[in-house]
Amino acid sequence: MAIPTDNNKNPNVNPFVKWAGGKRQLLHEIHKYVPQLNSRSKYVPKSFSQYCEPFLGGAALLFDLQPPDALVNDINPELINVYEQVRDNADKLIRTLKQHKREYEKTGEEYFYTVRNRDRLRSFNRLSKVSRAARLIFLNKTCYNGLFRVNSRGEFNTPYGRYKNPNIINEKTLLAVSAYLQANNISLQCTDFVELGKQIKKKAFVYADPPYHPVSGTASFTGYAKNGFTEDDQGRLRDFCERLIVDKSCYVIVSNSFTDCIRKLYSGPRFRIKKINANRNINSVAGKRGKIPEALITGS
Ligand SMILES: C[S@@+](CC[C@H](N)C(=O)[O-])C[C@H]1O[C@@H](n2cnc3c(N)ncnc32)[C@H](O)[C@@H]1O
């Protein structure tokens, strides 16, 4: 399988939801380790059979590479429903987003909370899939920091974002993504990453961008990360990658934080760890940004 050349890619295929851990700003670093884009390193294969992204989130690398054959996954069912609706129902989705935009322009914050709190009502379960997808995109554009966060009852609880002019509908991008997902063999799954094992082809290229191991608080680590992805899960992911390399000759790239735990996990002979610098909003004061090290791990 070949990744299309830049001339054959659609430049309008881009992430349209803001997602925690989005990889757009690190793409230039990741490119250095992508098969076909890198022809020099002895560790990076020249080609691959299938692209696989087990933690899809905002889909930055999928949309950047636009492979024709991909297996992509996220455990978040609302997010996967968004991609399915963009693929199958783009026109209806855009019409529904336009309704949201009109209402939002009338009352702003009040409308945001009306839409956000719909999942507290019984009628929420009767909402169509396309309405649910439009709701997630609308909330993503208007909530604080585009953060998808639910409470223990599964209710969306991120507060209002106070944006002056949120870009609620990016029609060009939604139509381009819809066309890409329709025209290619892109399998969208919603499960725990380990469940993908059987569907991953021999010699696949797997890019894993899991919830990161927390940088602070590791000294008193209790086994649970704030984002629900535990240190055990990080270990399961390393084992999963190792099995894919050993059993299926896959090539893997893993993004994570540059912590002692992650460096130890991937210290085996099959992996190489590169330290890269990422611009992250690590300060609670909005606008104050800093460079923090991240790990880019390749395995083959
Ligand atoms: C760091 S984000 C991925 C960011 C993405 N690469 C981007 O550019 O936007 C991690 C994603 O992993 C998903 N996730 C968490 N636990 C998972 C699991 N056990 N299996 C599969 N996906 C999981 C989350 O829902 C989240 O969307």
The ligand as a Tripos MOL2 file, in Angstrom:
@<TRIPOS>MOLECULE
LIG
   27    29     1     0     0
SMALL
NO_CHARGES

@<TRIPOS>ATOM
      1 C1         -4.0930   11.2210   23.0950 C.3       1 LIG1
      2 S1         -5.6970   10.8940   22.4510 S.3       1 LIG1
      3 C2         -5.3030   10.6500   20.7520 C.3       1 LIG1
      4 C3         -4.9990   11.9660   20.0620 C.3       1 LIG1
      5 C4         -4.9390   11.8460   18.5360 C.3       1 LIG1
      6 N1         -3.7400   11.1800   18.0860 N.3       1 LIG1
      7 C5         -5.0460   13.2170   17.8770 C.2       1 LIG1
      8 O1         -4.1720   13.6130   17.1000 O.co2     1 LIG1
      9 O2         -6.0300   13.9120   18.1560 O.co2     1 LIG1
     10 C6         -6.0610    9.3370   23.1030 C.3       1 LIG1
     11 C7         -7.3900    8.6860   22.6980 C.3       1 LIG1
     12 O3         -7.3890    7.3440   23.2020 O.3       1 LIG1
     13 C8         -8.7230    6.9490   23.5090 C.3       1 LIG1
     14 N2         -8.6480    5.8120   24.4300 N.ar      1 LIG1
     15 C9         -8.4920    5.8190   25.7850 C.ar      1 LIG1
     16 N3         -8.4160    4.5590   26.2660 N.ar      1 LIG1
     17 C10        -8.5140    3.7300   25.1880 C.ar      1 LIG1
     18 C11        -8.4870    2.2980   25.0390 C.ar      1 LIG1
     19 N4         -8.3540    1.4890   26.0910 N.pl3     1 LIG1
     20 N5         -8.6040    1.7790   23.7880 N.ar      1 LIG1
     21 C12        -8.7500    2.5990   22.7170 C.ar      1 LIG1
     22 N6         -8.7980    3.9640   22.7980 N.ar      1 LIG1
     23 C13        -8.6720    4.5150   24.0310 C.ar      1 LIG1
     24 C14        -9.3470    8.2290   24.0670 C.3       1 LIG1
     25 O4        -10.7600    8.1900   23.9060 O.3       1 LIG1
     26 C15        -8.6520    9.3390   23.2440 C.3       1 LIG1
     27 O5         -9.4690    9.7580   22.1800 O.3       1 LIG1
@<TRIPOS>BOND
     1     1     2 1
     2     2     3 1
     3     2    10 1
     4     3     4 1
     5     4     5 1
     6     5     6 1
     7     5     7 1
     8     7     8 2
     9     7     9 1
    10    10    11 1
    11    11    12 1
    12    11    26 1
    13    12    13 1
    14    13    14 1
    15    13    24 1
    16    14    15 ar
    17    14    23 ar
    18    15    16 ar
    19    16    17 ar
    20    17    18 ar
    21    17    23 ar
    22    18    19 1
    23    18    20 ar
    24    20    21 ar
    25    21    22 ar
    26    22    23 ar
    27    24    25 1
    28    24    26 1
    29    26    27 1
@<TRIPOS>SUBSTRUCTURE
     1 LIG1         1 GROUP 0 **** ****
